[in-house]
Amino acid sequence: MAPLLQMANVHKVFPGRSAVTAVKNLNISVQQGEFVAILGPSGCGKTTMLRLAAGLEFPTQGQVIFGGQPVQGPRRSRPLMFQEPRLFPWLTVEQNVAAAGPKEMARRVLGSMGLTEFAGSYPHELSGGMARRVALARALVGQPDILLLDEPLSNLDLPVRRGLQAELLRMWRQGLTCLLVTHELEEALVLASRILVLSPRPAKILWDGQIPLPYPRDRRSDAYLRTKQDIQKAMEGWSES
């Protein structure tokens, strides 16, 4: 089966006085229905990869292919959710979500995520966790084929973070393909069906494996701890590369 998303021999160089090679000879594929987490040290090119997948950046060489077609720009079918919510401060919650799709669909998504009572609120009236939920709702209202996630749960209190993790898993089980960038191993292990570990920039793949653990993940099980140890060993390459 052809992958839903593919990066084939992708190079990305940011020009300037000192040109920066963000990714080099990168080959990654994501099958429909996967929940793939990408682990990598800060500055290794993780965010650049998501921006390439979203069509916000273009490769210097190689191809980014989605649904069998080269990515030529942003589409609602592959929204990117950033670390910060990036809501329009002058719009209500419902208006923010409806900006990305039909109003009726926005109301339906708000309802499914338990946000209906906040529909008339403005971003400055929301907690950090609630603002992330609204940003997630906005990404979903376009009925995407894949959700691109750039550390969207960072800097949240643990209960809020776990609640949003549960929400992501619920949507994934309903058929949404997810590509998550994170530097948190525990988060990757809780969520992902497959994990990739990248080296420091320019990124290369140090480890790529399916996670054969049932959901919800038991952090105390022997299988979980063995898998965690295997990935931690691969992450030692962050200092060796």
N, C-alpha and C positions, 0 to 999 in steps of 0.2 A: 504494500500500500504506500502510495506517495505521501510524504510528510505534509502536514498542514503548513508548517513554517520551516524554511531551510535557509541557512547561510552557507554559501558555497565558496570556499577560498577567499573569504572576505578580508580585505585590508581596509583600514580607515586611518588616514593620516590627516592631522590638523595642521595646516601650513602656518608659517609665521617665521619670525627671526630664528627660533629654534623649533623646527617641525617636530611634532609629537606623533608617534605611531601608537594609536590607541589599541588596535587589534591587528593581527597579522596572521595570514593563512588560517583563518578560523573556519571550521566546518562543524555546524551544529544543526540538528534537525529535531523538530517537535511533532509528534504524531497527534492527530485529533484525539481528544479525550485524556491526554496526559496532564499531570500536574508536575511540571519540571521546575526545580529550584536550582539556581546558579549561585554558588558560593565563590567568593573571591575577595582578596584583600582590597583595601581602599585604593582607588586609582588604577585598578587593573583593566578597566574598560567595560565593566558590567553595565553601567548606565548607557554608554555609547552603543552597546549591543541592543539594548531595548529601544533606543532612539532610532537605530537602523531598522529594527523590526516594525516600529510604528510609522516609519516613513518621514521622520523628522530630521534625519540625516541620511546621506547616501554614501555607499562605499566608494573608496578611492579605486579599488579593484575588486573583482568578484561580484557575486549576485546575492541579493536577498529575495527569496521567492515565497509568496504566500498564496495558498490555494492554486498552485501551478502557474502563477503569474508574477513577473517581477514587481516588487514594491516600488511604486512611483510617487507616493505621497501618503499623507494620513488618510485613514478611513475609519468610520464608526465600527467596522467589523473587527478592528484590532486597536482598541483604545489603550492609552498608557496612563496608569495611575501613579502619580509622583509621590515623593516622600511627604510633601506638604499638600494640603487639600486643593489649593488654587481655586477657591470659589470666588464668584463675583460678589463683592461686598454690598453692592447696591441692589442685588436681587434676593428674593426670599429663597428658602430651601426648595420649594416646588419650582420656582422659576429657574433656579440654577440647574435642576435636574432636567426640566423641560427644554432647556437650551440645547440639549444634546439629543432630543427625540420628541415624539408626539406627546402632547399634554396628558392624554389618557394613559399612555404607557408610563409616563412619569409618575402619575398617581398610583398606578398599579405596582410599580417598583417600590415606591415609598411605603405602600401598604405591606408589601411582602417583607420589607426590612424593618417594620415597626417604626416608621418615621412619620406616619400620617399626622400625628399631633404636633409635629415640628414644621409642617409644610409652610406655615406663614411666618416662621422665624427667619431672622437674618443671620449671616455667618458670625457676626460678632457676639451673638447671643448663644452660640453653641460651645460646648466643651470641645477639647481637641479630639477626643474619641468620636463624638457625634459628628464633627466636621469631616472626619475620615469616612464615616458611614455615608454621609451625603455625597462625598466624592466618589465612593464606590457605586452608589446608586446612579450617579450621573454617567459613570462608565458603562453601566449595565443597560441603561435605557435604550441604547442603540442596538440591543440584542446582538452583542459581539460574538464572533466565532472563537476569539482568543482574547484573554485579558492579560495585559502586560503590566507587571507590578514592580515598581522601583522602590523597594524598602518602604512600603506604605504603612507599615505598623511600627516603625521605629519611634522611640521616645514616647511611648504610651505606657501607662500604668499596666501592670501584669493582668489584672482582671479584664480591662478594656481590650488589651491585646489578644487575650485568649478568646474573648467574645467575637472579635473580628476574624480570628483564625477559624472559628467554628462557622462563621458566615461564609467565608471563602470555601470551606470544605463542602458546605451545603450546596453552594452554587456549582462547584465542580462535579458533585455527584449528580446534578441535574443535567450534565452534559457540557459544561463550559470548560474549554481548554485553558490552562493557566501557565504562564511563564513568570516566575518570581525571581527577582534578584535580591539577595540578602547577604550579609556577612555573619548572620546568626545561625550556627549549626543546629541548635535546638529547634528553631523555627522551621528550618528546612526539613528536619526529621519528623516533625509533627504534621507537616502539610503534604510533603511531596511524594509522588509515586516514583520519581526518578530525580537523582541529584547529580549535578556536574560541579566539579571543583576546578577552578581556574588558577593559573599561576599569576604572579605579578606581571604588570604591563611589559611588553605586549602579551595579551592573554593567550595561553595555550591550555588544553585540557589535561589536567593531572589525574582526574578520576571521573568516570561516567558509569553510573550503576543504577539499576532498578532497586527500589526499597521494598523488599518482600515482607512487610509488616502489616498486620491488620489494623483497621481504624476502629475506634480511637487508639492512638499509639500509647502503649504502656511504657513510660520512661524508665520503669524499674525492671523490665523484662530482660532476660539474658540476650535475646535476639536484638533488642533495641540497643543494648550496651555494646554488643559485638559490632553492629553496624556503625555505631557512633565512633568506636575505636578505629575501624577501618578508614572512615572518612577523616578522622583526626590525623591519622598517619599520612594520608594524602596532603592534608593541609600543612604538614611540615615543609612541603615544597615551597610555601610562601616565603620562607626564610632562606631556602637553599637555591632558589632560582636567581 
